[in-house]
Amino acid sequence: MAGCFNRVHKAHLRTLRLAQALGGRLVVVLAHDSHNHKPNAVPARDRLRRLRALGVADRVVVGEAGSFAESLRRERPDILALGYDQRLPDAATEAAVRELGVRVTVLPWSPGKEEHHACQYVF
């Protein structure tokens, strides 16, 4: 699973648990600071510390500064779980998925009552 995870809310946690249920281990690749262009961007070192502290993944790492394909080649997953609103970011990543034989799964949106009006952030 990969993403920015600047602010983690309960729907993120449910999605991470769905991803973990797909395989034996869950590795979360956090977007490198050079790819995190959101207005509420949090430095990678802080996102890394926070997500690790939640204990929802077996391993949390920061992605490569280049293409996500580099992170895939480094981690060599069997399955790449994407959030309902995510797609493979570029042709290089698509090529790495084919080259490594990675199964790509798009997870469903898993809203809870709190997401209907406002997200309740875990951090």
LOKE-386187 format. One record per atom (N, C-alpha, C): residue number from 0; x, y, z; residue in three letters; atom name. Coordinates in Angstrom, 3 decimals, padded with zeros to 6 digits, always signed. Layout:
// residues N
(midren NUM, (X, Y, Z), 'Ala', 'CA'),
...
//
This chain:
// residues 123
(midren 0, (+000.854, -001.159, +000.000), 'Met', 'N'),
(midren 0, (+000.000, +000.000, +000.000), 'Met', 'CA'),
(midren 0, (+000.906, +001.229, +000.000), 'Met', 'C'),
(midren 1, (+000.459, +002.277, -000.641), 'Ala', 'N'),
(midren 1, (+001.272, +003.488, -000.713), 'Ala', 'CA'),
(midren 1, (+000.382, +004.720, -000.630), 'Ala', 'C'),
(midren 2, (+000.962, +005.817, -000.192), 'Gly', 'N'),
(midren 2, (+000.221, +007.072, -000.137), 'Gly', 'CA'),
(midren 2, (+000.983, +008.112, +000.652), 'Gly', 'C'),
(midren 3, (+000.390, +009.291, +000.748), 'Cys', 'N'),
(midren 3, (+001.013, +010.376, +001.507), 'Cys', 'CA'),
(midren 3, (+000.790, +010.200, +003.010), 'Cys', 'C'),
(midren 4, (-000.451, +009.936, +003.398), 'Phe', 'N'),
(midren 4, (-000.811, +009.776, +004.803), 'Phe', 'CA'),
(midren 4, (-000.364, +010.976, +005.633), 'Phe', 'C'),
(midren 5, (-000.680, +012.180, +005.139), 'Asn', 'N'),
(midren 5, (-000.379, +013.395, +005.891), 'Asn', 'CA'),
(midren 5, (-001.208, +013.446, +007.165), 'Asn', 'C'),
(midren 6, (-002.474, +013.140, +007.036), 'Arg', 'N'),
(midren 6, (-003.394, +013.038, +008.167), 'Arg', 'CA'),
(midren 6, (-004.075, +011.691, +008.028), 'Arg', 'C'),
(midren 7, (-004.063, +010.905, +009.044), 'Val', 'N'),
(midren 7, (-004.678, +009.579, +008.994), 'Val', 'CA'),
(midren 7, (-006.002, +009.633, +009.744), 'Val', 'C'),
(midren 8, (-007.063, +009.175, +009.063), 'His', 'N'),
(midren 8, (-008.367, +009.107, +009.711), 'His', 'CA'),
(midren 8, (-008.842, +007.660, +009.735), 'His', 'C'),
(midren 9, (-009.985, +007.437, +010.327), 'Lys', 'N'),
(midren 9, (-010.468, +006.072, +010.542), 'Lys', 'CA'),
(midren 9, (-010.692, +005.302, +009.248), 'Lys', 'C'),
(midren 10, (-011.079, +005.973, +008.181), 'Ala', 'N'),
(midren 10, (-011.240, +005.270, +006.900), 'Ala', 'CA'),
(midren 10, (-009.891, +004.780, +006.382), 'Ala', 'C'),
(midren 11, (-008.826, +005.541, +006.622), 'His', 'N'),
(midren 11, (-007.483, +005.065, +006.269), 'His', 'CA'),
(midren 11, (-007.163, +003.783, +007.032), 'His', 'C'),
(midren 12, (-007.458, +003.780, +008.324), 'Leu', 'N'),
(midren 12, (-007.156, +002.606, +009.138), 'Leu', 'CA'),
(midren 12, (-007.926, +001.386, +008.641), 'Leu', 'C'),
(midren 13, (-009.194, +001.569, +008.287), 'Arg', 'N'),
(midren 13, (-009.971, +000.447, +007.746), 'Arg', 'CA'),
(midren 13, (-009.372, -000.038, +006.425), 'Arg', 'C'),
(midren 14, (-008.946, +000.885, +005.587), 'Thr', 'N'),
(midren 14, (-008.346, +000.511, +004.300), 'Thr', 'CA'),
(midren 14, (-007.030, -000.232, +004.524), 'Thr', 'C'),
(midren 15, (-006.221, +000.220, +005.474), 'Leu', 'N'),
(midren 15, (-004.965, -000.471, +005.782), 'Leu', 'CA'),
(midren 15, (-005.231, -001.881, +006.295), 'Leu', 'C'),
(midren 16, (-006.277, -002.040, +007.086), 'Arg', 'N'),
(midren 16, (-006.612, -003.387, +007.575), 'Arg', 'CA'),
(midren 16, (-007.089, -004.283, +006.435), 'Arg', 'C'),
(midren 17, (-007.849, -003.722, +005.489), 'Leu', 'N'),
(midren 17, (-008.258, -004.496, +004.307), 'Leu', 'CA'),
(midren 17, (-007.032, -004.938, +003.516), 'Leu', 'C'),
(midren 18, (-006.080, -004.026, +003.354), 'Ala', 'N'),
(midren 18, (-004.856, -004.361, +002.620), 'Ala', 'CA'),
(midren 18, (-004.089, -005.463, +003.341), 'Ala', 'C'),
(midren 19, (-004.024, -005.385, +004.652), 'Gln', 'N'),
(midren 19, (-003.293, -006.390, +005.415), 'Gln', 'CA'),
(midren 19, (-003.938, -007.761, +005.268), 'Gln', 'C'),
(midren 20, (-005.251, -007.802, +005.133), 'Ala', 'N'),
(midren 20, (-005.964, -009.068, +005.005), 'Ala', 'CA'),
(midren 20, (-005.686, -009.767, +003.667), 'Ala', 'C'),
(midren 21, (-005.138, -009.032, +002.693), 'Leu', 'N'),
(midren 21, (-004.856, -009.606, +001.373), 'Leu', 'CA'),
(midren 21, (-003.648, -010.536, +001.369), 'Leu', 'C'),
(midren 22, (-002.745, -010.351, +002.302), 'Gly', 'N'),
(midren 22, (-001.509, -011.137, +002.296), 'Gly', 'CA'),
(midren 22, (-000.983, -011.339, +003.694), 'Gly', 'C'),
(midren 23, (+000.192, -011.885, +003.772), 'Gly', 'N'),
(midren 23, (+000.783, -012.195, +005.069), 'Gly', 'CA'),
(midren 23, (+001.368, -011.006, +005.793), 'Gly', 'C'),
(midren 24, (+001.930, -010.051, +005.043), 'Arg', 'N'),
(midren 24, (+002.587, -008.882, +005.639), 'Arg', 'CA'),
(midren 24, (+002.125, -007.639, +004.910), 'Arg', 'C'),
(midren 25, (+002.030, -006.545, +005.652), 'Leu', 'N'),
(midren 25, (+001.672, -005.270, +005.035), 'Leu', 'CA'),
(midren 25, (+002.857, -004.326, +005.127), 'Leu', 'C'),
(midren 26, (+003.319, -003.879, +003.963), 'Val', 'N'),
(midren 26, (+004.358, -002.858, +003.876), 'Val', 'CA'),
(midren 26, (+003.689, -001.610, +003.312), 'Val', 'C'),
(midren 27, (+003.816, -000.505, +004.019), 'Val', 'N'),
(midren 27, (+003.267, +000.766, +003.560), 'Val', 'CA'),
(midren 27, (+004.419, +001.633, +003.081), 'Val', 'C'),
(midren 28, (+004.309, +002.115, +001.845), 'Val', 'N'),
(midren 28, (+005.321, +003.006, +001.274), 'Val', 'CA'),
(midren 28, (+004.748, +004.420, +001.301), 'Val', 'C'),
(midren 29, (+005.342, +005.261, +002.112), 'Leu', 'N'),
(midren 29, (+004.918, +006.660, +002.196), 'Leu', 'CA'),
(midren 29, (+005.516, +007.454, +001.046), 'Leu', 'C'),
(midren 30, (+004.748, +008.345, +000.484), 'Ala', 'N'),
(midren 30, (+005.247, +009.193, -000.596), 'Ala', 'CA'),
(midren 30, (+006.449, +010.000, -000.120), 'Ala', 'C'),
(midren 31, (+007.469, +010.028, -000.940), 'His', 'N'),
(midren 31, (+008.663, +010.841, -000.681), 'His', 'CA'),
(midren 31, (+008.241, +012.309, -000.645), 'His', 'C'),
(midren 32, (+008.948, +013.107, +000.118), 'Asp', 'N'),
(midren 32, (+008.606, +014.531, +000.218), 'Asp', 'CA'),
(midren 32, (+008.529, +015.207, -001.152), 'Asp', 'C'),
(midren 33, (+009.338, +014.774, -002.097), 'Ser', 'N'),
(midren 33, (+009.318, +015.402, -003.423), 'Ser', 'CA'),
(midren 33, (+008.035, +015.109, -004.196), 'Ser', 'C'),
(midren 34, (+007.231, +014.142, -003.730), 'His', 'N'),
(midren 34, (+005.958, +013.803, -004.387), 'His', 'CA'),
(midren 34, (+004.749, +014.226, -003.571), 'His', 'C'),
(midren 35, (+004.967, +014.770, -002.410), 'Asn', 'N'),
(midren 35, (+003.881, +015.142, -001.508), 'Asn', 'CA'),
(midren 35, (+003.589, +016.631, -001.670), 'Asn', 'C'),
(midren 36, (+002.711, +016.947, -002.610), 'His', 'N'),
(midren 36, (+002.430, +018.347, -002.954), 'His', 'CA'),
(midren 36, (+001.125, +018.854, -002.358), 'His', 'C'),
(midren 37, (+000.582, +018.133, -001.399), 'Lys', 'N'),
(midren 37, (-000.693, +018.539, -000.813), 'Lys', 'CA'),
(midren 37, (-000.500, +019.765, +000.068), 'Lys', 'C'),
(midren 38, (-001.536, +020.600, +000.182), 'Pro', 'N'),
(midren 38, (-001.407, +021.813, +000.997), 'Pro', 'CA'),
(midren 38, (-001.093, +021.532, +002.468), 'Pro', 'C'),
(midren 39, (-001.532, +020.375, +002.963), 'Asn', 'N'),
(midren 39, (-001.284, +020.034, +004.372), 'Asn', 'CA'),
(midren 39, (-000.104, +019.078, +004.518), 'Asn', 'C'),
(midren 40, (+000.857, +019.153, +003.602), 'Ala', 'N'),
(midren 40, (+001.989, +018.221, +003.576), 'Ala', 'CA'),
(midren 40, (+002.745, +018.207, +004.904), 'Ala', 'C'),
(midren 41, (+003.013, +016.992, +005.359), 'Val', 'N'),
(midren 41, (+003.774, +016.752, +006.587), 'Val', 'CA'),
(midren 41, (+005.091, +016.103, +006.159), 'Val', 'C'),
(midren 42, (+006.222, +016.508, +006.725), 'Pro', 'N'),
(midren 42, (+007.504, +015.902, +006.342), 'Pro', 'CA'),
(midren 42, (+007.487, +014.374, +006.508), 'Pro', 'C'),
(midren 43, (+008.177, +013.693, +005.615), 'Ala', 'N'),
(midren 43, (+008.192, +012.228, +005.599), 'Ala', 'CA'),
(midren 43, (+008.629, +011.641, +006.934), 'Ala', 'C'),
(midren 44, (+009.614, +012.227, +007.564), 'Arg', 'N'),
(midren 44, (+010.106, +011.661, +008.839), 'Arg', 'CA'),
(midren 44, (+008.993, +011.658, +009.890), 'Arg', 'C'),
(midren 45, (+008.136, +012.686, +009.881), 'Asp', 'N'),
(midren 45, (+007.029, +012.749, +010.834), 'Asp', 'CA'),
(midren 45, (+005.928, +011.756, +010.464), 'Asp', 'C'),
(midren 46, (+005.609, +011.648, +009.160), 'Arg', 'N'),
(midren 46, (+004.598, +010.683, +008.713), 'Arg', 'CA'),
(midren 46, (+005.048, +009.261, +009.023), 'Arg', 'C'),
(midren 47, (+006.332, +008.996, +008.820), 'Leu', 'N'),
(midren 47, (+006.897, +007.683, +009.080), 'Leu', 'CA'),
(midren 47, (+006.753, +007.326, +010.565), 'Leu', 'C'),
(midren 48, (+007.147, +008.226, +011.420), 'Arg', 'N'),
(midren 48, (+007.080, +007.998, +012.871), 'Arg', 'CA'),
(midren 48, (+005.631, +007.762, +013.315), 'Arg', 'C'),
(midren 49, (+004.717, +008.578, +012.818), 'Arg', 'N'),
(midren 49, (+003.311, +008.481, +013.223), 'Arg', 'CA'),
(midren 49, (+002.670, +007.179, +012.756), 'Arg', 'C'),
(midren 50, (+002.897, +006.804, +011.504), 'Leu', 'N'),
(midren 50, (+002.267, +005.588, +010.992), 'Leu', 'CA'),
(midren 50, (+002.863, +004.351, +011.666), 'Leu', 'C'),
(midren 51, (+004.152, +004.362, +011.904), 'Arg', 'N'),
(midren 51, (+004.765, +003.241, +012.628), 'Arg', 'CA'),
(midren 51, (+004.166, +003.112, +014.023), 'Arg', 'C'),
(midren 52, (+003.944, +004.235, +014.692), 'Ala', 'N'),
(midren 52, (+003.405, +004.216, +016.057), 'Ala', 'CA'),
(midren 52, (+001.999, +003.627, +016.113), 'Ala', 'C'),
(midren 53, (+001.238, +003.736, +015.036), 'Leu', 'N'),
(midren 53, (-000.118, +003.189, +015.012), 'Leu', 'CA'),
(midren 53, (-000.126, +001.664, +014.976), 'Leu', 'C'),
(midren 54, (+000.960, +001.065, +014.517), 'Gly', 'N'),
(midren 54, (+001.064, -000.388, +014.497), 'Gly', 'CA'),
(midren 54, (+000.135, -001.087, +013.521), 'Gly', 'C'),
(midren 55, (-000.246, -000.417, +012.439), 'Val', 'N'),
(midren 55, (-001.173, -001.009, +011.471), 'Val', 'CA'),
(midren 55, (-000.463, -001.698, +010.312), 'Val', 'C'),
(midren 56, (+000.849, -001.656, +010.298), 'Ala', 'N'),
(midren 56, (+001.611, -002.282, +009.213), 'Ala', 'CA'),
(midren 56, (+002.801, -003.025, +009.808), 'Ala', 'C'),
(midren 57, (+003.243, -004.044, +009.083), 'Asp', 'N'),
(midren 57, (+004.424, -004.776, +009.514), 'Asp', 'CA'),
(midren 57, (+005.692, -003.956, +009.297), 'Asp', 'C'),
(midren 58, (+005.618, -003.089, +008.275), 'Arg', 'N'),
(midren 58, (+006.770, -002.240, +007.947), 'Arg', 'CA'),
(midren 58, (+006.255, -000.982, +007.264), 'Arg', 'C'),
(midren 59, (+006.845, +000.159, +007.604), 'Val', 'N'),
(midren 59, (+006.513, +001.436, +006.974), 'Val', 'CA'),
(midren 59, (+007.824, +002.042, +006.505), 'Val', 'C'),
(midren 60, (+007.871, +002.415, +005.228), 'Val', 'N'),
(midren 60, (+009.086, +002.981, +004.642), 'Val', 'CA'),
(midren 60, (+008.716, +004.218, +003.831), 'Val', 'C'),
(midren 61, (+009.705, +005.031, +003.542), 'Val', 'N'),
(midren 61, (+009.515, +006.185, +002.663), 'Val', 'CA'),
(midren 61, (+009.914, +005.763, +001.253), 'Val', 'C'),
(midren 62, (+009.088, +006.115, +000.283), 'Gly', 'N'),
(midren 62, (+009.351, +005.772, -001.108), 'Gly', 'CA'),
(midren 62, (+010.550, +006.499, -001.677), 'Gly', 'C'),
(midren 63, (+010.939, +006.069, -002.838), 'Glu', 'N'),
(midren 63, (+012.075, +006.666, -003.545), 'Glu', 'CA'),
(midren 63, (+011.711, +008.052, -004.080), 'Glu', 'C'),
(midren 64, (+012.709, +008.887, -004.265), 'Ala', 'N'),
(midren 64, (+012.489, +010.235, -004.789), 'Ala', 'CA'),
(midren 64, (+012.104, +010.211, -006.267), 'Ala', 'C'),
(midren 65, (+012.527, +009.184, -006.980), 'Gly', 'N'),
(midren 65, (+012.198, +009.075, -008.403), 'Gly', 'CA'),
(midren 65, (+010.794, +008.547, -008.587), 'Gly', 'C'),
(midren 66, (+010.655, +007.539, -009.401), 'Ser', 'N'),
(midren 66, (+009.363, +006.943, -009.703), 'Ser', 'CA'),
(midren 66, (+008.964, +005.931, -008.637), 'Ser', 'C'),
(midren 67, (+007.666, +005.722, -008.479), 'Phe', 'N'),
(midren 67, (+007.179, +004.690, -007.571), 'Phe', 'CA'),
(midren 67, (+007.669, +003.312, -008.021), 'Phe', 'C'),
(midren 68, (+007.992, +003.189, -009.308), 'Ala', 'N'),
(midren 68, (+008.531, +001.931, -009.833), 'Ala', 'CA'),
(midren 68, (+009.789, +001.513, -009.063), 'Ala', 'C'),
(midren 69, (+010.595, +002.495, -008.672), 'Glu', 'N'),
(midren 69, (+011.811, +002.188, -007.904), 'Glu', 'CA'),
(midren 69, (+011.458, +001.572, -006.556), 'Glu', 'C'),
(midren 70, (+010.417, +002.090, -005.926), 'Ser', 'N'),
(midren 70, (+009.975, +001.532, -004.640), 'Ser', 'CA'),
(midren 70, (+009.449, +000.120, -004.822), 'Ser', 'C'),
(midren 71, (+008.717, -000.119, -005.902), 'Leu', 'N'),
(midren 71, (+008.219, -001.470, -006.173), 'Leu', 'CA'),
(midren 71, (+009.372, -002.446, -006.356), 'Leu', 'C'),
(midren 72, (+010.359, -002.037, -007.109), 'Arg', 'N'),
(midren 72, (+011.512, -002.917, -007.337), 'Arg', 'CA'),
(midren 72, (+012.272, -003.189, -006.036), 'Arg', 'C'),
(midren 73, (+012.332, -002.206, -005.169), 'Arg', 'N'),
(midren 73, (+013.022, -002.382, -003.884), 'Arg', 'CA'),
(midren 73, (+012.225, -003.314, -002.971), 'Arg', 'C'),
(midren 74, (+010.915, -003.127, -002.882), 'Glu', 'N'),
(midren 74, (+010.085, -003.884, -001.948), 'Glu', 'CA'),
(midren 74, (+009.629, -005.235, -002.496), 'Glu', 'C'),
(midren 75, (+009.476, -005.340, -003.818), 'Arg', 'N'),
(midren 75, (+009.094, -006.585, -004.489), 'Arg', 'CA'),
(midren 75, (+007.840, -007.243, -003.900), 'Arg', 'C'),
(midren 76, (+006.718, -006.512, -003.876), 'Pro', 'N'),
(midren 76, (+005.498, -007.087, -003.280), 'Pro', 'CA'),
(midren 76, (+004.840, -008.112, -004.204), 'Pro', 'C'),
(midren 77, (+004.058, -008.990, -003.615), 'Asp', 'N'),
(midren 77, (+003.223, -009.898, -004.397), 'Asp', 'CA'),
(midren 77, (+001.956, -009.181, -004.839), 'Asp', 'C'),
(midren 78, (+001.453, -008.316, -003.947), 'Ile', 'N'),
(midren 78, (+000.205, -007.587, -004.175), 'Ile', 'CA'),
(midren 78, (+000.458, -006.109, -003.912), 'Ile', 'C'),
(midren 79, (-000.075, -005.257, -004.761), 'Leu', 'N'),
(midren 79, (-000.067, -003.816, -004.528), 'Leu', 'CA'),
(midren 79, (-001.511, -003.404, -004.307), 'Leu', 'C'),
(midren 80, (-001.832, -002.997, -003.090), 'Ala', 'N'),
(midren 80, (-003.184, -002.562, -002.757), 'Ala', 'CA'),
(midren 80, (-003.269, -001.055, -002.949), 'Ala', 'C'),
(midren 81, (-004.242, -000.642, -003.746), 'Leu', 'N'),
(midren 81, (-004.476, +000.783, -003.983), 'Leu', 'CA'),
(midren 81, (-005.782, +001.192, -003.324), 'Leu', 'C'),
(midren 82, (-005.820, +002.408, -002.828), 'Gly', 'N'),
(midren 82, (-007.068, +002.952, -002.309), 'Gly', 'CA'),
(midren 82, (-008.056, +003.128, -003.449), 'Gly', 'C'),
(midren 83, (-009.329, +003.242, -003.117), 'Tyr', 'N'),
(midren 83, (-010.393, +003.328, -004.124), 'Tyr', 'CA'),
(midren 83, (-010.172, +004.460, -005.127), 'Tyr', 'C'),
(midren 84, (-009.457, +005.505, -004.720), 'Asp', 'N'),
(midren 84, (-009.259, +006.678, -005.580), 'Asp', 'CA'),
(midren 84, (-007.852, +006.742, -006.174), 'Asp', 'C'),
(midren 85, (-007.084, +005.670, -006.054), 'Gln', 'N'),
(midren 85, (-005.714, +005.659, -006.567), 'Gln', 'CA'),
(midren 85, (-005.612, +004.862, -007.860), 'Gln', 'C'),
(midren 86, (-004.644, +005.220, -008.658), 'Arg', 'N'),
(midren 86, (-004.301, +004.487, -009.881), 'Arg', 'CA'),
(midren 86, (-002.777, +004.413, -009.942), 'Arg', 'C'),
(midren 87, (-002.257, +003.543, -010.799), 'Leu', 'N'),
(midren 87, (-000.805, +003.508, -010.981), 'Leu', 'CA'),
(midren 87, (-000.380, +004.859, -011.530), 'Leu', 'C'),
(midren 88, (+000.675, +005.445, -010.965), 'Pro', 'N'),
(midren 88, (+001.001, +006.837, -011.280), 'Pro', 'CA'),
(midren 88, (+001.606, +007.108, -012.656), 'Pro', 'C'),
(midren 89, (+002.275, +006.115, -013.258), 'Asp', 'N'),
(midren 89, (+002.953, +006.410, -014.521), 'Asp', 'CA'),
(midren 89, (+003.285, +005.118, -015.268), 'Asp', 'C'),
(midren 90, (+003.778, +005.271, -016.480), 'Ala', 'N'),
(midren 90, (+004.111, +004.124, -017.332), 'Ala', 'CA'),
(midren 90, (+005.248, +003.288, -016.730), 'Ala', 'C'),
(midren 91, (+006.189, +003.937, -016.063), 'Ala', 'N'),
(midren 91, (+007.302, +003.202, -015.448), 'Ala', 'CA'),
(midren 91, (+006.786, +002.269, -014.349), 'Ala', 'C'),
(midren 92, (+005.813, +002.722, -013.596), 'Thr', 'N'),
(midren 92, (+005.233, +001.884, -012.543), 'Thr', 'CA'),
(midren 92, (+004.442, +000.738, -013.159), 'Thr', 'C'),
(midren 93, (+003.694, +001.020, -014.219), 'Glu', 'N'),
(midren 93, (+002.957, -000.042, -014.919), 'Glu', 'CA'),
(midren 93, (+003.932, -001.104, -015.432), 'Glu', 'C'),
(midren 94, (+005.052, -000.675, -015.972), 'Ala', 'N'),
(midren 94, (+006.054, -001.616, -016.475), 'Ala', 'CA'),
(midren 94, (+006.643, -002.445, -015.334), 'Ala', 'C'),
(midren 95, (+006.907, -001.826, -014.192), 'Ala', 'N'),
(midren 95, (+007.456, -002.547, -013.042), 'Ala', 'CA'),
(midren 95, (+006.463, -003.582, -012.524), 'Ala', 'C'),
(midren 96, (+005.184, -003.230, -012.521), 'Val', 'N'),
(midren 96, (+004.146, -004.169, -012.088), 'Val', 'CA'),
(midren 96, (+004.159, -005.403, -012.986), 'Val', 'C'),
(midren 97, (+004.224, -005.180, -014.290), 'Arg', 'N'),
(midren 97, (+004.259, -006.315, -015.235), 'Arg', 'CA'),
(midren 97, (+005.556, -007.122, -015.072), 'Arg', 'C'),
(midren 98, (+006.669, -006.432, -014.992), 'Glu', 'N'),
(midren 98, (+007.984, -007.073, -014.873), 'Glu', 'CA'),
(midren 98, (+008.077, -007.955, -013.626), 'Glu', 'C'),
(midren 99, (+007.542, -007.464, -012.497), 'Leu', 'N'),
(midren 99, (+007.638, -008.173, -011.224), 'Leu', 'CA'),
(midren 99, (+006.487, -009.153, -010.994), 'Leu', 'C'),
(midren 100, (+005.468, -009.093, -011.848), 'Gly', 'N'),
(midren 100, (+004.303, -009.961, -011.674), 'Gly', 'CA'),
(midren 100, (+003.471, -009.601, -010.461), 'Gly', 'C'),
(midren 101, (+003.390, -008.313, -010.160), 'Val', 'N'),
(midren 101, (+002.637, -007.831, -008.999), 'Val', 'CA'),
(midren 101, (+001.145, -007.807, -009.332), 'Val', 'C'),
(midren 102, (+000.355, -008.343, -008.441), 'Arg', 'N'),
(midren 102, (-001.108, -008.267, -008.596), 'Arg', 'CA'),
(midren 102, (-001.572, -006.938, -008.003), 'Arg', 'C'),
(midren 103, (-002.296, -006.146, -008.770), 'Val', 'N'),
(midren 103, (-002.793, -004.852, -008.308), 'Val', 'CA'),
(midren 103, (-004.256, -005.007, -007.918), 'Val', 'C'),
(midren 104, (-004.575, -004.594, -006.709), 'Thr', 'N'),
(midren 104, (-005.936, -004.673, -006.196), 'Thr', 'CA'),
(midren 104, (-006.369, -003.286, -005.757), 'Thr', 'C'),
(midren 105, (-007.522, -002.836, -006.252), 'Val', 'N'),
(midren 105, (-008.082, -001.560, -005.817), 'Val', 'CA'),
(midren 105, (-009.092, -001.866, -004.719), 'Val', 'C'),
(midren 106, (-008.837, -001.335, -003.551), 'Leu', 'N'),
(midren 106, (-009.694, -001.587, -002.401), 'Leu', 'CA'),
(midren 106, (-010.922, -000.692, -002.436), 'Leu', 'C'),
(midren 107, (-012.036, -001.173, -001.907), 'Pro', 'N'),
(midren 107, (-013.253, -000.353, -001.890), 'Pro', 'CA'),
(midren 107, (-013.162, +000.751, -000.840), 'Pro', 'C'),
(midren 108, (-013.944, +001.784, -001.036), 'Trp', 'N'),
(midren 108, (-014.077, +002.834, -000.030), 'Trp', 'CA'),
(midren 108, (-014.769, +002.217, +001.162), 'Trp', 'C'),
(midren 109, (-014.258, +002.464, +002.334), 'Ser', 'N'),
(midren 109, (-014.864, +001.879, +003.531), 'Ser', 'CA'),
(midren 109, (-015.217, +002.983, +004.517), 'Ser', 'C'),
(midren 110, (-016.259, +003.757, +004.185), 'Pro', 'N'),
(midren 110, (-016.616, +004.874, +005.061), 'Pro', 'CA'),
(midren 110, (-017.251, +004.401, +006.361), 'Pro', 'C'),
(midren 111, (-017.171, +005.238, +007.328), 'Gly', 'N'),
(midren 111, (-017.855, +005.016, +008.593), 'Gly', 'CA'),
(midren 111, (-018.762, +006.199, +008.838), 'Gly', 'C'),
(midren 112, (-019.514, +006.161, +009.885), 'Lys', 'N'),
(midren 112, (-020.454, +007.245, +010.167), 'Lys', 'CA'),
(midren 112, (-019.753, +008.598, +010.260), 'Lys', 'C'),
(midren 113, (-018.534, +008.604, +010.817), 'Glu', 'N'),
(midren 113, (-017.836, +009.878, +011.020), 'Glu', 'CA'),
(midren 113, (-017.440, +010.552, +009.715), 'Glu', 'C'),
(midren 114, (-017.328, +009.800, +008.607), 'Glu', 'N'),
(midren 114, (-016.900, +010.405, +007.350), 'Glu', 'CA'),
(midren 114, (-018.027, +011.126, +006.620), 'Glu', 'C'),
(midren 115, (-019.268, +010.956, +007.068), 'His', 'N'),
(midren 115, (-020.371, +011.606, +006.371), 'His', 'CA'),
(midren 115, (-020.331, +013.132, +006.509), 'His', 'C'),
(midren 116, (-019.825, +013.619, +007.616), 'His', 'N'),
(midren 116, (-019.799, +015.061, +007.835), 'His', 'CA'),
(midren 116, (-018.388, +015.619, +007.931), 'His', 'C'),
(midren 117, (-017.554, +014.962, +008.676), 'Ala', 'N'),
(midren 117, (-016.174, +015.430, +008.824), 'Ala', 'CA'),
(midren 117, (-015.321, +014.251, +009.268), 'Ala', 'C'),
(midren 118, (-014.102, +014.228, +008.810), 'Cys', 'N'),
(midren 118, (-013.190, +013.155, +009.187), 'Cys', 'CA'),
(midren 118, (-012.714, +013.360, +010.616), 'Cys', 'C'),
(midren 119, (-012.638, +012.280, +011.350), 'Gln', 'N'),
(midren 119, (-012.018, +012.314, +012.665), 'Gln', 'CA'),
(midren 119, (-010.607, +011.788, +012.488), 'Gln', 'C'),
(midren 120, (-009.656, +012.665, +012.631), 'Tyr', 'N'),
(midren 120, (-008.270, +012.292, +012.391), 'Tyr', 'CA'),
(midren 120, (-007.669, +011.568, +013.582), 'Tyr', 'C'),
(midren 121, (-006.888, +010.554, +013.287), 'Val', 'N'),
(midren 121, (-006.145, +009.840, +014.306), 'Val', 'CA'),
(midren 121, (-004.933, +010.671, +014.680), 'Val', 'C'),
(midren 122, (-004.301, +011.290, +013.678), 'Phe', 'N'),
(midren 122, (-003.236, +012.271, +013.906), 'Phe', 'CA'),
(midren 122, (-003.240, +013.235, +012.765), 'Phe', 'C'),
//
